[in-house]
Amino acid sequence: MAKNALIDELNKNLCLFIKNKYFDPFKVDGHVVSQNKYAEACGLSSSTISKINKAEGYDIPVSTIYLITEHEGGDLESFFIEFNSIQSNG
């Protein structure tokens, strides 16, 4: 697989992981909220959340992952350990 295709696949898988882990449903303080409210709580735009939700994924910056994991009470290290574990077993 070409390098760009590998990166595209990685981004797609990262977005899918985030979507499944955090976006189904969107929650703030334990309450189900709209995409817009969730984005606001994370310090992101609603369009960024929409890009992550797209089936093809997008080139997601680490800063975006950081803001989501921080909102969810996690950290990047744990996030990537779990993501890597799923990728290795998938």
BAGU-698482 format. One line per field, with one value per residue (C-alpha): residue number from 1; residue in three letters; z, y, x. Coordinates in pm, 1 decimal, always signed. Example, Ala and Ser with C-alpha at 12.3 -4.5 7.8 and 13.67 -1.06 7.14 Angstrom:
% BAGU-698482
n c(1;2)
res c(ALA;SER)
z c(+780.0;+714.0)
y c(-450.0;-106.0)
x c(+1230.0;+1367.0)
% end
This chain:
% BAGU-698482
n c(1;2;3;4;5;6;7;8;9;10;11;12;13;14;15;16;17;18;19;20;21;22;23;24;25;26;27;28;29;30;31;32;33;34;35;36;37;38;39;40;41;42;43;44;45;46;47;48;49;50;51;52;53;54;55;56;57;58;59;60;61;62;63;64;65;66;67;68;69;70;71;72;73;74;75;76;77;78;79;80;81;82;83;84;85;86;87;88;89;90)
res c(MET;ALA;LYS;ASN;ALA;LEU;ILE;ASP;GLU;LEU;ASN;LYS;ASN;LEU;CYS;LEU;PHE;ILE;LYS;ASN;LYS;TYR;PHE;ASP;PRO;PHE;LYS;VAL;ASP;GLY;HIS;VAL;VAL;SER;GLN;ASN;LYS;TYR;ALA;GLU;ALA;CYS;GLY;LEU;SER;SER;SER;THR;ILE;SER;LYS;ILE;ASN;LYS;ALA;GLU;GLY;TYR;ASP;ILE;PRO;VAL;SER;THR;ILE;TYR;LEU;ILE;THR;GLU;HIS;GLU;GLY;GLY;ASP;LEU;GLU;SER;PHE;PHE;ILE;GLU;PHE;ASN;SER;ILE;GLN;SER;ASN;GLY)
z c(+0.0;-88.8;+191.2;+125.1;+123.9;+460.3;+606.3;+465.6;+619.4;+954.5;+958.7;+862.0;+1143.3;+1395.9;+1306.2;+1325.6;+1665.9;+1797.2;+1652.3;+1812.7;+2144.7;+2202.9;+1956.0;+1998.5;+2155.5;+2217.1;+2591.2;+2811.1;+3187.1;+3139.2;+2942.4;+2577.0;+2376.0;+2017.5;+1801.4;+1833.9;+2215.5;+2219.2;+1983.7;+2199.0;+2514.8;+2345.8;+2211.1;+1852.2;+1564.3;+1472.7;+1123.9;+1274.8;+1446.2;+1113.4;+936.4;+1196.6;+1149.1;+772.5;+658.0;+471.9;+780.7;+758.1;+833.9;+1204.0;+1396.3;+1727.7;+1882.9;+1793.0;+1945.4;+2255.3;+2295.3;+2262.6;+2505.3;+2752.8;+2738.3;+2794.7;+3096.4;+2927.1;+2800.8;+2472.3;+2597.3;+2702.5;+2384.6;+2157.5;+2362.8;+2322.6;+1954.0;+1890.8;+2072.3;+1856.5;+1538.4;+1633.5;+1701.5;+1407.7)
y c(+0.0;+346.2;+581.7;+822.9;+535.8;+416.9;+765.4;+796.3;+459.0;+561.1;+885.7;+700.9;+450.6;+726.7;+908.8;+588.1;+507.1;+856.3;+837.3;+499.7;+584.7;+937.8;+1037.8;+772.5;+961.8;+1302.7;+1369.4;+1664.3;+1611.6;+1276.5;+1424.3;+1355.6;+1676.4;+1796.2;+1789.9;+2168.2;+2156.5;+1879.1;+2071.6;+2382.4;+2184.3;+2049.7;+2388.5;+2275.6;+2382.1;+2176.2;+2137.6;+1962.3;+1712.4;+1664.3;+1591.4;+1327.1;+1169.7;+1128.6;+770.5;+865.6;+1038.6;+1335.7;+1438.6;+1490.1;+1701.4;+1572.4;+1898.6;+1800.2;+1455.8;+1624.3;+1853.8;+1562.3;+1337.5;+1624.5;+1688.9;+1318.1;+1313.2;+1108.3;+1167.5;+1117.5;+833.0;+620.8;+713.1;+597.8;+283.8;+181.7;+278.6;+82.4;-219.1;-219.5;-170.9;-458.6;-691.3;-576.2)
x c(+0.0;+134.8;+236.3;-51.6;-299.7;-165.1;-202.4;-554.8;-645.8;-494.6;-693.9;-1011.2;-956.9;-879.5;-1199.6;-1403.2;-1250.8;-1336.9;-1687.2;-1757.0;-1593.5;-1723.4;-1994.9;-2262.0;-2431.4;-2274.9;-2257.7;-2169.5;-2164.7;-2337.7;-2628.2;-2702.2;-2660.9;-2657.3;-2347.1;-2323.3;-2328.7;-2070.5;-1841.3;-1874.6;-1791.5;-1475.8;-1370.6;-1413.4;-1633.9;-1936.2;-1788.6;-1483.5;-1712.6;-1894.1;-1564.0;-1475.5;-1820.5;-1777.3;-1722.3;-1403.9;-1262.1;-1030.4;-672.6;-736.5;-484.5;-351.8;-474.6;-832.4;-787.4;-642.2;-944.5;-1186.7;-997.9;-959.0;-1335.3;-1397.8;-1164.6;-895.8;-546.2;-364.4;-146.6;-444.8;-630.3;-348.0;-279.8;-644.7;-648.7;-328.6;-466.4;-778.6;-571.2;-340.6;-633.0;-844.5)
% end
